[in-house]
Amino acid sequence: MSVKDNLLKIKAEIPQEVTLVAVSKTKPNEAILEAYEAGQRVFGENKIQEMTDKWEALPKDIQWHMIGHVQRNKVKYMAPFVSLIHGVDSLKLLKEIEKQGKKHDRVISCLLQIHIAKEDTKFGMDAEEVTQLLASDEFSQMQHVKVEGLMGMATFTEDKNQIEEEFKSLAILFDNLKNEFTATQNLDLKTLSMGMSGDYQIAMKAGSTMVRIGSSIFGARNYN
Ligand SMILES: *Cc1c(COP(=O)(O)O)cnc(C)c1O
């Protein structure tokens, strides 16, 4: 199947209100353009350098999402154009994004990454840390970031029940935070980013509003 066929098949499975992020990391510009020509505008990358190169080369109405772990010293490279940063996992990182947003006179949309997997390899905050961040004076004073929701990755396992439990726990945290924190100029909890090629059906059932799908659209990745 072509990239276009894969994309249209997945779009047909996803309800209108769920945003599809086409994860194009490691894939060439030609593959991205094929998806673009089939109507896709939101793409996800996990390396800032690669995303910046693609942003420079490709149509300017593409919305670039940073879905990978972000190093603070690299925020500046994507600050002029990034449309959503999924992996914000500390107040320190959010402060750097605020600083770079100010420098570029824009508000940078962010999701806070929550650690839901039973693996140490995945990044993210726990419920207490995210609550502290949202309640902090430092966050309340920021004017160049907007926290729009949460992101999480389930454990890499065949156990569908475990994946479902992890996504459900994230959805519950999301609801609790929405009740606890009313919307402000820099906070509007509306996006729950969870689900990848192997588990997006489970994630959508658990309440995902944004799925990040790579290999099911572009084919398996070769890392070398
Ligand atoms: C690579 C990646 C994806 C997409 O993975 P697939 O299994 O290819 O769909 C989604 N989210 C994150 C954070 C990723 O790094």
The ligand as an ORCA input file, in Angstrom:
! r2SCAN-3c Opt
* xyz 0 1
  C       7.999      7.271     16.838
  C       6.942      7.777     17.747
  C       5.583      7.581     17.443
  C       5.088      6.797     16.250
  O       5.391      5.445     16.372
  P       4.750      4.344     15.395
  O       4.771      3.110     16.201
  O       5.645      4.281     14.205
  O       3.387      4.780     15.039
  C       4.652      8.132     18.312
  N       5.014      8.823     19.407
  C       6.309      9.034     19.709
  C       6.638      9.815     20.940
  C       7.314      8.509     18.906
  O       8.594      8.713     19.240
*
